[in-house]
Amino acid sequence: MFRIRKEFHFSASHQLSHLPPDHQCARLHGHNYVVVVELSAKTLNTDGFVRDYHDLKALKTYIDDEFDHRHLNDVLRVPSTAENMAKHFFDWSAARWPETSAVLVSETPKTWAEYRP
């Protein structure tokens, strides 16, 4: 199996208001997010790629236009957890690139959430 990954960055605020008031994530706060999309294939295309990295620019554009410097509670229809964002970005990517195999989202350098069907 061949796998490629590409990393994207954005900054945004959010608030997990469904948590108890004394939980730090219940307060308005922000993160510098990292999103990693992974694509996999058993064989390479005629160019020798799983997919050309240039094709993945569409995800950068989507992130920049819809998520960067936004309040995620206004963008997502589900709680703006890293887990839900990983699923959101997976669904968006898989609709465009069938080779999409996983998406990882980091809110801090030490925390990662992953969606992999």
Summary of the structure (lengths in Angstrom):
residues: 117
radius of gyration: 15.3
end to end distance: 16.2
largest distance: 55.4
contacts: 313
relative contact order: 0.22
helix: 29%
strand: 36%
